[in-house]
Amino acid sequence: MLELSAATGEIDLKYLDESGFCMWSEPSYTYYQRGEQKCQEQTKRRGRRLSIIGLFQPLISFVYGLVIGGVNCKSYIQMMEPEAQEAEKLGRMRVIVLIHIFSA
């Protein structure tokens, strides 16, 4: 029903998702020539987790924000507030479907 309303232009339908990335990953395995000594350089970790939170409206828009560390309530509200203000300004109903539930 929501997709039909969005397709006819009655509402703005957006999808919200959050994902995190590690800025450093350990090499899990390596290859060496036969007879060569296996030596693997140890590097320092490079910072904290990088998270992205995005709002996607198919064929229309993709808005995202990057956060060092995890997405919390504050960063979530910072993404949602402009969406609410824009919907109010345009006088349109905006439905945002949360794809992934995350902890604060």
Buried (B, 14 or more C-beta within 10 A) or exposed (E): EEEEBBEEEEBBBBBBBBEBEEEEEEEEEEEEEEEEEEEEEEEEEEEBBBBBBBBBBEEEEEBEBEBEEBBEEEBBEEBBEEBEEEBEEEEEEBEBEEEEEBEE
